[in-house]
Amino acid sequence: MSNIPFLYINVAVLSCFALMFVTILAVKKTPEIWAFLAVLLDAILWAGGSVLMRLQIWPGLSFWYKVSLLALFIMELLFYIFVHTFAHRKGRFLVTAFVLWNLAIIPGTLSGFFLAPPTPVVLENGDTVFTYTLNWHIVIPCIMFVAIIAGTAVLLWQVMREQGTHSPGIQVIVTGGLVMLAGNLLQVGIPGNVFPFDMVSGLVFALLLMAALYKRRMFRMTLVASRSLLSVAMAGICLTFAANLIEPMRAFVEERLGLRQDWAIMAVAVSFAAVLVLAYILIRRLLDAVFTREEQQNKLIKRFTGEISQSLSTTDIMDKLSKVISSEIPTEQIYVCLLEGDVYQARYCSSPLATLSFSFSKDSPQIAYLKEQESYLILREFRNSPRYLSLWETEKELFRRLNIDCVAAMRDGREIVGLVLLSAKERGRDFNAAEIGFLETVCSIASIAMKNAALYEQMFREARIDSLTGVYNYRFFVEKLDEQFRLYGRECLTLLYIDVDDFKLYNQLYGVGEGDAALCRIGEVISRAVGESGTVFRTSGKVFAVLLPLQDTQRGRTLAKEIEDRVAEINLAQDRRRFKPLSVSVGICSAPYAASSAKELMDNADLAAYNAKQGGKDQIVVFRGASDLVPQHLAERTDAIVDRIERGDGEYRTALSMISALTAAIDAKDHYTYAHSKNVARYAANLAVAAGLNDDQVRTIYAAGLLHDIGKISVPETILKKTGKLSDEEYQIMKEHVNSSIEMIRHLPEMDYLVPAVLGHHERWDGKGYPRGIAGEEIPVSARCLAIADVFDAMTTDRPYRKGLPLEYAVQEIENGAGTQLDPQLARTFARLLRSRSIPLSPQAAARCGSDETR
């Protein structure tokens, strides 16, 4: 090799081409990668043919010359195809024309018509050089080269005009083309030149094309090479240069500097060692810069993928996305915008105090750029693009105001489902290729997770949305009520029940379709009135509920009045004149003032809505909380409250007639049950007054007391009047009277508000009661009052199987049952009232204590 000048350079270039080809083969194949592999393969044939020609290896100089020349002629075509593919051009006319032109000159190339094989010439110093004989025929392929170069230049100019000069990789490709052109011109333009300028420029050209692909993130460096592979390659290059340069350097030092041979060898060895150390340091830093950061990024990506794969919350995914980006890219703020209809609405910012009141249109020029060109854009580069001129002024101003410097797309196939906006980096530094590649990768991973989370949230929402009105359904109401009571029940939580008046009649008059339309209109009215201040639900056919966290009764009343007014406005529409006017009755309850549990809040609001309907409809009733003061004249207040039911005043006229009919039915079958029900009703009403419950609750408890055993009509008289202990089978039949009572009451018009009290009067505080086995404050307060009254009257009156028990004994048993069978606070209150004789007793109970008290 030593008699062929600079052959080691050709060998080194060939080795680099081969190394690049092998490493790029491991990359995921895209059209750009395939085009680059074609360029590398052609470069290997070109450099390999040149080396083998100079070595005159079999089958001879002429063969390898033709291989090298043919590869050189094809290089310009392959470069054009690479640029065409890199720029995502669709037209194929020029590509086809250039391919056909190259095919046409192959015979002239192989025959030596354009350029004959060189002649080896041995110089006086023993070096072998190769001389070429030019003729006019070479003009033909040169014309083709000029045409392809001109086509490539025009194509690059078009790309830069459309995408801007800062489009990733374009400047690098332009530089590579110029370097390749300059190297070939130097090769043929310098008389007597033997230095392989074309080979060196070809290597630089290939490296720049590879850099362009890297800038476009067509591959990650750690996927195509490893530290050990590059280290071995660098070591091989250093050894190649050492084998070919040490001897010329020694001769130079001896001849020019006049040093002895041993000193010259030492000087060359020291100098070369210094160069190797410097090369090692530079290569080590290069490897660290390329691989260490990518390895760190890979770890972050792996951890990020694992974290978001376990999350089905879009908010959580956006938060994790922001954190992983911040850990790698030192930017001030990160925004995430999600596609909602025709706009990308801001939904997250890494700074909690930042504004999110902005959006981008789906038709924005920047979105078109992200769809057609890159999956990201750098604002500093994008400003040099013609597309930036078409960007809307509002978006330009928004970018300036938020100091946005980078926008990355979150893709789902071809659809952009979200945008990630990064403000300018710290100290004003630019975003480099490694950071952009990392950003694209995590955005791609996040987009998949966001899609899954969005599907889950959509399913979650649809399962909790009322299909008719679009507001939340009863299932979600129960969940939300429990959740918000835990959060705000000790501060302030207001619940509105909104009941559409006479809706059954409305459906009968105009049909279900028109009724559904009315419900939708009312649902819209309520949703607009509530806005962001609360949550709207449809809890049953004609009843809506509104939860208002951290808002008091006054705010609830104001909102209810607004809803009433807006519903009334529906009736003013021209097309509504032939329809019955729509109106609503609203019940309001607030915790903690008027409810100590979520269940109680719901029951009390329901009761308030019932009273609003009973009071004449189209009105608002606020449930008032318990008073801390016990009236001095308990019996008088109780009488005043229940007298309205017994007299049938106002809204209680219908209730009185039904209650009277049912109690008469009880009396006809079992006089004891009738007397017992009246006693329980009076005892429970007195207890409710003493406990501070409001008038509506007291009236409900009194009416429920009268009907709590109505189901015993279905129990055989043999069981009702049995003098001995009931068998297990008989006891089960007796227990069914509760369900029978509910079945009777729930079919009575406007009496369903009594169901909770009647259903729960045999439940126990410790959860061992029946029929549902609920415990503690899960049992409605009305049922807890009835349970105490029921137990007391059962003990103090004569039963078929025993005589009534002494009053003091019954009071003691009430106290003993506090906290197990009975509500502890209500039981102690009832015992205290009995001992102080604040409650009038039934005749039998009064007789037990030797008193003349009668009712």
SULRACOR-V739881 format. One line per field, one symbol per residue. ss: DSSP state (H for helix, E for strand, - for the rest). phi: phi as a letter, one per 30 degrees, with the letter a starting at -180 (. if undefined). psi: psi as a letter, one per 40 degrees, with the letter a starting at -180 (. if undefined). A space follows every 10 residues. Layout:
ss=???
phi=???
psi=???
This chain:
ss=------HHHH HHHHHHHHHH HHHH------ HHHHHHHHHH HHHHHHHHHH HHHHH----- HHHHHHHHHH HHHHHHHHHH HHHHHH---- --HHHHHHHH HHHHHHHHHH H-------EE EE-----EEE E------HHH HHHHHHHHHH HHHHHHHHHH HHH------H HHHHHHHHHH HHHHHHHHH- ------HHHH HHHHHHHHHH HHHHH----- HHHH--HHHH HHHHHHHHHH HHHHHHHHHH HHHHHHH--- HHHHHHHHHH HHHHHHHHHH HHHHHHHHHH HHHHHHHHHH HHHHHHHH-- ---HHHHHHH HHHHHHHH-- E--EEEEEEE --EEEEEEE- --------EE E---HHHHHH HH---EEEHH HH---HHHH- --HHHHHHHH HH-EEEEEEE EE--EEEEEE EEE-EHHH-- --HHHHHHHH HHHHHHHHHH HHHHHHHHHH HHH-E----- -EEHHHHHHH HHHHHHHH-- --EEEEEEEE --HHHHHHHH -HHHHHHHHH HHHHHHHHHH ----EEEE-- --EEEEEEE- --HHHHHHHH HHHHHHHHHH ---HHH---- ---EEEEEEE E------HHH HHHHHHHHHH HHHH-----E EE-------- ---HHHHHHH HHHHHHH--H HHHHHHHHHH HHHHHHHHH- HHHHHHHHHH HHHHHHHHHH ----HHHHHH HHHHHHH--H HHHH--HHHH -------HHH HHHHH-HHHH HHHHH----- -HHHHHHHH- ---------- -----HHH-- HHHHHHHHHH HHHHHH--E- -E----HHHH HHHHHH-E-- -E-HHHHHHH HHHHH----- --HHHHHH-- -----
phi=.dccehdddd dddeddeddd ddddeddedb eddddddddd dddddddddd dddddhdeck eddddddddd ddddeddddd dddedddhdc dcddeddddd ddddcdeddd diddadedcd bcdddjdcbb ccccbddddd dddddddddd dddddddddd ddcjdceejd dddedddddd dddddddccc didbddeddd ddddeddddd ddddddhdac eddcabeddd dddddddddd dddccddddd ddddddcidd eddddddddd dddddddddd dddddddddd cedddddddd dddddddddc cbcddddddd dddddddccd cdbbcbccdb icbccdbabd cdcddbcbab ddcdeddddd dcccdabced ddddcedddd dddddedddd ddhdbbbccc cbiddccabc ccdeddiidd dcdddddddd dddddddddd dddddddddd dddccdddci cdcdededdd dddddddbdd cabcbccccd dhdddddddc jddddddddd ddeddddddd iddabcbcca ebccbbcbdh bcdddddddd dddeddddde dddddcddcd dcabcbcbbb ccdbacaddd dddddddddd dddddkihbc bcdcddcdcc edcddddddd dddddddidh dcdddddddd dddddddddb dddddddddd ededdddddd djdddddddd ddddddcdce ddeddedddd cddcdddedd dddddddddd ddddddcddi cdddeedddc dcdcedicdb ccidbhddde dddddddddd dddddccdce caddceeddd ddddddddjc dceddddddd ddddddhdcd cdedddddci ccdbc
psi=ddehhfdddd dddddddddd dddddeihhi dddddddddd dddddddddd ddddefihei dddddddddd dddedddddd ddddddefid hedddddddd ddddeddddd eeddhiiihh hhideeihih iihiiededd dddddddddd dddddddddd ddeieehhed dddddddddd dddddddeeh hehehgdddd dddddddddd dddddefeih dedeiidddd dddddddddd dddedddddd ddddddefii dddddddddd dddddddddd dddddddddd dddddddddd dddddddeee hfhddddddd ddddddddhg idihihhihh beihhheiid hdeiiefiih ideidddddd ddcieihhdd dddeidddde hidddddddd defhehhiih igbehheiih hhiiiieeii hidddddddd dddddddddd dddddddddd ddeehhddee iiaddddddd dddddddede chhhhhhhhh hfddddddde iddddddddd dddddddddd beeahhihea dehiihhgif hadddddddd dddddddddd eeideedeih iiiihhhhii iedeheiddd dddddddddd ddddeeifih hhhiiiiehh idgddddddd deddddefib eedddddddd dddddddddh dddddddddd dddddddddd eeiidddddd ddddddeded eedehidddd eheahiiddd dddddedddd dddddeehhf eeeeddddde eeiideeeai eefiibedhi dddddddddd dddddeihid eiiiiidddd ddddddehec dihddddddd dddddefehh iiddddddef iehi.
